[in-house]
Amino acid sequence: DLLAGVLAAKETSFSSTTAREARRLECALACVAQLTVGDASALTQSGVAFQEALLDELAAFGTPLARDSRAVREEAAKVAGALVGAHLVPSGSRHALDAYQSGVGGVETGLVDPALRSALARLAAKSRELLRLFVASAAEATTAALTEHPAEVSPNDGKGKDDTSKETQKTTDGTGVYQKNWLEGVFLTTIQLAKHGEVAGLAVSAYLADILPTVLRAQETPDRDFSLVAKRCLTYLKYHVFSDLRALDKAVSAIVVGLSDENWHARAAALKLTQAFAFRHAFVLNESQNAKLRTAVCETLEDPQIEVRHLGRDTVVGFLRGTHHVSGSGKNLRLALVKKAKEARGDGNGKRKKTEKAPGSEFELRNTHGASLGLAAVVLSSPHDTPEWLPPVLVDLAWFATGSSHSLVGETVRHAFGEFKKTHQDTWAETKEKFTNEQWEDVAAGMELAPSYIS
């Protein structure tokens, strides 16, 4: 009777108050929690039919996941997360029904009749279809959320500025609002899956890799509350480990795409994600995947947006140490960054290379600033010791303080030297011994200080 009552209340949910609809979904969640745990003998056709009806409701047009009320969307996401977690993740925290479907250890136990077994297979298929629907509708829904405000397109790219008026008008009608609400419901469901551990399943892990580009792109929108949900979603995804190799490869590709997104907020979010992703997958990523990430991250050192360039520097540091240092890829990256800096400053005698762009242009600034950021990353990658390659790098970095008139470059050099002094202060005497007198004077000149000041 309770299950029938919850389903019957659906018919009046559109005309009911927000509180009543939220209560109905709370009741549905409690029912799902009871139906997806316990003894196999307690499983009934009515219980399976109830779950099937809920999945149909969540996937249909007018779904509670897209209601105007955020409270309703949150409750609907909890229900969706519970159902997907129960039927797609055998080892999830909701104690999925795989034992009911195949018996203990895969041996038929006879506790579940063929009709129920078939119904459970339908529930698993509907759960997969719900995730597929999330991914399929995500791109269009993200466009609806972003184009409410033309300024969300990167001002440095010059793309889309003249084509946003129609899209902006589109999001002012009911369709645009519905799509944005639906996408928020998708993010809230993803959060529920991550919070309760259901992301461990292969099907859900593959879904997370597919939805990742959308989460990155939706980090900054005119609706700040919506953006907060997207940020929360990305925070949970940061700490997920993609154990399935296919899902891992999809995730790497999604991050690489995010690092070149036209929206600079998406690029910044992708860099923050890369820092955690590369660390947590240090022993899983192969060299090809690492190379893709390194290349994409290094390109952000010359990004049109200053904030992205600074995040790029911090992210490059992670690729210079740890397992990258052991494998030798960190050394190769360091040599590449030093070489790039030398090319940016000139031929080694302080003579700047000729470029096709006029001196003082935006291109030159990004090139010079990117080179100095790369050297700064190399310096920051060795926070407590002074290997033999570090003094020449500091000399090269010091040149940028005097050889460039750009204030951004000077700030980058001062920050790097400040961090170097801070992290080496306890062993300053030993550190100084690693430098020749000439190197020490060059470093002091680059910092615009007397050598005795940093003695």
N, C-alpha and C positions, 0 to 999 in steps of 0.2 A: 504493500500500500504506500509506503514511503517513497519507493522508487517511482511508482506511478504518479504520485503527487508532485514530485520534483519535475518530472517530464511534462505533466499537465500544466504546471506553472509557466512553462516556456511560452504557451500560447498567449499569455497576457503580459509577457515580459516587456514588450515594446511600449505598452501603455502604463505599465506599473512604475512606481517610483524607483529611483536609483537604489535606495536602501533595500527595497524589496527584491530587486534583481540581484544585488550583491549577496543578500541572504540566501537566495535560491542557489547561487553558485557555491556558496559556503557549504550548504547542505549537500550539494552534488559532490563536492570534494570529500566530505566526510564519508559519503557512500562509496566513492571510488576507493578510498583508503581501506575501507572494510572489505570490499569485494576483491581487492588484489593481494591480500595477505591471508594466511591461514591454511586450513586443511583443504585438500582437493575435494573432499566429500561435501564441503560447504558451497561449492561452485554450482550455480544453477543457470538455466537458460534465461531466466528473467534478469539475472545479474549481468550476463553477457550482453543481452539486448539493451539494457540500460546504458552500458558503456558504449555500445555501438551507436546508440541514439545521440549520446553526448558528442562523440567524434564527428558525427554527421552535422550536428548543430555548430560545432566549432569551425568546420570547413565550409559551411554554407554562407551565401551572401547575407549580410545582417548579423554575422557572428558576434557573440559577446566580446570577442577579442578586439572589435572595432567600434564599440559603443562610445558615445561621447563622454561618458563618465570614466575617469581613470580608475576609480574604485572597482567598477565592474570589470574593466580590462584586467586589473590585477588579479581579481578572483578567477576570471576565466583562464588566465595564464597558469594559475596554480592547478586548475583542473586539467588543462592541456598537458602540463608538465608531468602530472601524476599518471595520466593515461599513457603518454609516450614512454615514460620511464618504466611503467609496468609491463608493457608489451614489446619493447624493443631492446631493453637492456637486461639480460639475464642476471647480472650481478649487481644491479642497481640497488639503491637504498630502499626501494619500495618492494623488494622481494618479488621480482617478476614471476610471471606464470609459466616459465619454461618447464618447470617440473611437472606442471599440470598437462603441458602439451606433449612432452616426450617421455615422461616418467623419470625416475631417479637414475642418473647415469645413462640416460638415453634408452633405457629398457622400458618397454610397455608395461605399465603397472595394472592396467585394467580399471583404474579409478575414474577415468574420464571416458565417457562414451564418444563414439565417432561424431555425433552431432555437435557436442560441445567442443571437440577438438577442431572441427571445421569452423565453428564460430570464433574460436580463439585465433585461428589463422586469419580470419577476416578482420579481427581487431588489429592484429599486427600489420596487415596490409593497409588498413585505414590510417593507422598511426604513421606509416611511411608516407602515405599520400598526403597527410597533413604537413609533414616536414617538406615534402616536395612542393606543395602549394606555397609554403612560406618562402622558399627560395625563388620560385617562379614569379611571384608577385613583388619581390623585394625591390628589384631595380626600378620599376615604374613608381612604386610607392616612395622610394628615396628621392626620385626626381620631383615628385609632388611636394615632399617636405622641404627640399632645398630651394626650389624655385618660387617659394612664397616671397623670397627676398633676393633680387638680382645681385646684391652685393656679396652674396655667399660664393659667387664664382670668383676665382682668384683674380685680383686686380692686375697682377703682373703678366697674366697670360693673354689678356685681350680677347678671350674666347667667350662666346655666348652673350656678350653684352647687348647685342642688338636683337637677340632672339628670345629674350626672356619675357616679354610683355604678354604673349599669348599663354605661356606656361603659367605666369603669375596669375592671370585671370582664371586659368583652369583651377588653381588651388583655392580660389575664393569660393567656388561652388561646393556642393555637397560631396562630389566625387573626390576632390582633392583632400578634403577633411577626412573622409572615410578612409582613404588610402593611408594617410598619415597615422590615424588611429590604429588601423590594422597593423602597420609596421611597428608601432609601439607595442601592440599586443604580441607580435612576433618576438621582439626583444625581451619582453617580460617573460615569455615562455622559455626563451633561451637561458635567461637568468635562473629560472626555477630548475631547469635541467642541470645547470652547472652547480647550483647551490646544494642540491641533494645527491650529487655524484652520478647522475644518470648519463653524463657525457662519456662514460667509459665504454659504452656500447659502440660497435663499429658503425652501425647505421647512423647513430646520433653524432659520432665523431666526424663522419663524412659530411653530415648536414652542417656542422659548425664550420668546417672548411669552406663550404659553399656560401654560407651566410656572411663570412668574414668581410668580404669587400663592402657589403652593404653597411655593416656595423662601422667600419672605418669611415665611410663616406658621410655617415649621418651624425658625426661627432659635434658639428656646429650647425645649428639651424635657427631660424627666427624664433621658434618655440623653445625657450630655454628649458622648460620642464621635459619636453621630448628629448632634447639633447642630453639632459642629465640621465635619462633612462639609457640612451645609447652609450654614454660614458660608463655607466654601471655595467652594462652588458660587456663592453670591451675589457673592463677590469677583471671580470670573471673569466673571460676567454684567455687573458694573458697567462693564466696559470694552468691551463689545460695542456696535458701532454698528449700529442697525437701519436699513439702507438702503432696505428695502422699506417703502413708505408704509403699507400695511395692517398689517404687523407692528409698525411704529412706533406706529400708533394703538392697537393692542392692548396694547402695552407701557405706553403712557400710561394707558390705562384700568386696567391691572393695578396700576400704582403708586398711582393714585387710590383704588382699592379697598383696597390695603394700608395707605394712610394713615388709613383709617377702620376698620381691623380691630379686633375686640373684644380681641384679644391685644395688649397694649402693646408687647411685644417686636417684633411684626410691624410696628407703626406706627413704632417706632424704626428698624428695619431699612429700611423704605420711605423714611424721611427720608435716611438715609445713602446709599441708592441714588440718590435724587433729586439729591443734590449732584453726583454723578459723571455721572448720566444727562443732566441739563439742560446741563451743560458740554459733554459730548461731542456732544450733538445741537443745540448752539446755532444752527447754520446750517441745520438740517433741520426743527426743530419750527416749525409754523405758529402764528399768534397764538391760535387756538382751543385748541390743545394746551397752549401756554404758560399760557393763562388757567386751564385746568383744574388744572394743576399748582400754579400760584400760589395759587388759591383753597383747594385742599386743604391746602397747606403752611401758609398763614396760619391756618387753622382749628386747626392743632396748637399754636398759641401759647397756647390755652386748654385744652389737653388735660388730662385728670384726672391724668396721670402727669407728675411734675416732669421726669424725664429726657427725656421726649418734648418738653416745652415748650422745654427748652434746645436740643435738636437742631433744633427748629423755628426758633428764632432764628438758628442758624448757617446753616440752609438758606435762610431768607429773604434773608440777605445776598447770596447768589448771584443772586437775582432782582432785586437793586437795582443791579447793575453789569454790566459786559461789554456784550454785545449788547442786553440789556434797557435799559441806559442810553442806548444809541444809538437804539433804536426808540421810546423815550418811555414804554414800559411800566414801566420802573424809576421814573421820576418819578411816574407815576400811583400806583404802589404806595406810594411814599414819602409822598405826600399822603394816601393812605388810612390809612396807619399813624399819621401825625401826627393826623389827624382822630379816629381811634379813641381815641388817647391823651387828647385833649382831652375827648372824651365820657366817658371813664373817670374823669378827674379832676374834671370839673364844667363850668361854663359859661364858663371863662376867668378867673374871679375866685377860683378855688380852692375853689368850692363844689361839693361832690360831687353828681352827679345822683342823684335818688331812683330806687331800683329796687324791684322787687317782692320782692326777697330781703332778708332781714335783714342789717344791717351785720355784718361779721365772718364771714359764711357762706362755705361752700366756693365757691359761685358768685361771690361778690364777690372772693375771693382770686384765683381763676382769671382773672376779668375784669381785675382790676388788674395782676396779674402778667403776663398776656398783653400788656396795653397797654405796660407798661414794657419787656418783651422786644422788642416791635415797634420802639419808639424806640431801644433798644440796637442792634438790627439796622441801623437807619438810620445811627446813629453809626459803627458798625463798617464800613459800606459805603464810607466815605471815610477810609481809614487814613492817608493821607499829606498830603492837602491840606485846606483849610478853605473850602469853597464858601459863598456868602452865606446859604444856607438852614441851614447847620449850627449857628451860634450859637443861634438860637431853639429848635432841636430839643434842644440841650444844656440850655437853660433849662427846657424842658418836662420833660426827663428828671430834672433836679435836683429838680423839685417832688416827684417820687415818693419821693425819699429822705426828705423831711420831711413830706409829706402823707399817707404811708401808714405804718401801724404794723406791716405784715407784714415779717418778717425776710427772706423770699424776695425781696421787691421791693427791699429795701435792698441785698442781695447782688448783685442784677442791676445796680443803678445803680452800685455800687462797681466791679464788673467792667468795665462799659462805660467809666467814667471812667478806670480804670486803663489800659485798652487805648488810650484816646484819648491819655492823657499819654505812654504808651510810644511810640506811633507818630508823635507830633508833637513829640517832645522835641528833635529836631535843628533844628527851625524854630520853637521855642517863642515867640521874640520876635515873629516875623511872625504867628504864630497868634493871639497875644494882641491884636494890632492889629485883628483882624477883629471883636472884641467891643467893645460899648459898656461904659462903666463899670458901668452898671446890670446888664447881662447878666453881666459878670464877677463881680459881687458875688452875683448869684443862683446862678450855677454854684458859687461857693465855698461859699455857704450850703447848697446841696444836698449838697455833699460834706462838710459839717460841718467845714470848714477855714477858716482866715483867708485872705483874698484874697492876702496876701503869700506864703502857702505854695506856691501854684501859680503864682507870678509868675516 
